[in-house]
């Protein structure tokens, strides 16, 4: 099933084109909280999932085949909104301790051009900041390191800079537009089939073990031929004759009291061709899943029109136990 490893760390060494800051952009009096930001969004490259952490803080999960967790604050400066993004504390807790000692967490900032109907974000152009600092090195305190520019200016200085230059279009990179993912099914469409349970062998030597995690939820373990193992949770969804596996690469979606019903918004859909005697599955995107499940996504018409993409062939798995 091509289940991928989930491990993503925001490190200075891993993001050479980013603009880093040692200090946050926000002070308590500039924080705002917008409920409309909550939920699951996506573009062609990644899924962005915002949840309420506590107070004025969001918890952000970014998934692009690997997973990153972040603490996010929404900052209002004059009529402008910015995301202040910072690595989640567990990021470093899970690392080997000696490695973690050599890494410094940093803030990155994105301008929020719009939240609804699509979330439009623009990252700060580190090159343009560099040009401004070449002309006036005293504009913002900073250091140049091997991996790029690190701002060392205080929060107050950062805010003053954004108030002065934040309306300059050239200061930001091209917009990233994310579309909200809404639930395509509900609890009434979740079902269970014993025939999925067991051990399956794929054509490339991979082994998939499917067990029962809890009612209506499967645990899937995928082991490559070299022994590398990956895991996810899944629900079996059926609407009419269509059966899909809804895969969640994190328990994030199974938390209680979620007003956005993200437990019905998986990371990946797998279309099931058959379950016996062989298991046939293939990945499909969110729009294709919506069409199969009979959900009208009017806001997606422009993106889905004339794609002309051929469907991937079914992956075949033989039962081995």
HELIX and SHEET records of a PDB file:
HELIX    1   1 UNK A   12  UNK A   14  5                                   3    
HELIX    2   2 UNK A   28  UNK A   30  5                                   3    
HELIX    3   3 UNK A   35  UNK A   37  5                                   3    
HELIX    4   4 UNK A   89  UNK A   93  1                                   5    
HELIX    5   5 UNK A   97  UNK A  100  1                                   4    
HELIX    6   6 UNK A  126  UNK A  135  1                                  10    
HELIX    7   7 UNK A  155  UNK A  165  1                                  11    
HELIX    8   8 UNK A  169  UNK A  171  5                                   3    
HELIX    9   9 UNK A  187  UNK A  189  5                                   3    
HELIX   10  10 UNK A  194  UNK A  196  5                                   3    
HELIX   11  11 UNK A  251  UNK A  254  5                                   4    
HELIX   12  12 UNK A  262  UNK A  264  5                                   3    
HELIX   13  13 UNK A  286  UNK A  292  1                                   7    
HELIX   14  14 UNK A  298  UNK A  300  5                                   3    
HELIX   15  15 UNK A  301  UNK A  304  1                                   4    
SHEET    1   A 3 UNK A  20  UNK A  21  0                                        
SHEET    2   A 3 UNK A 148  UNK A 151  1                                        
SHEET    3   A 3 UNK A 142  UNK A 145 -1                                        
SHEET    1   B 9 UNK A  31  UNK A  32  0                                        
SHEET    2   B 9 UNK A  67  UNK A  77 -1                                        
SHEET    3   B 9 UNK A  57  UNK A  63 -1                                        
SHEET    4   B 9 UNK A  47  UNK A  54 -1                                        
SHEET    5   B 9 UNK A  39  UNK A  42 -1                                        
SHEET    6   B 9 UNK A 176  UNK A 181 -1                                        
SHEET    7   B 9 UNK A 118  UNK A 123 -1                                        
SHEET    8   B 9 UNK A 107  UNK A 114 -1                                        
SHEET    9   B 9 UNK A  80  UNK A  87 -1                                        
SHEET    1   C 9 UNK A 190  UNK A 191  0                                        
SHEET    2   C 9 UNK A 229  UNK A 239 -1                                        
SHEET    3   C 9 UNK A 217  UNK A 223 -1                                        
SHEET    4   C 9 UNK A 207  UNK A 214 -1                                        
SHEET    5   C 9 UNK A 198  UNK A 202 -1                                        
SHEET    6   C 9 UNK A 315  UNK A 319 -1                                        
SHEET    7   C 9 UNK A 278  UNK A 284 -1                                        
SHEET    8   C 9 UNK A 268  UNK A 274 -1                                        
SHEET    9   C 9 UNK A 242  UNK A 248 -1                                        
END                                                                             
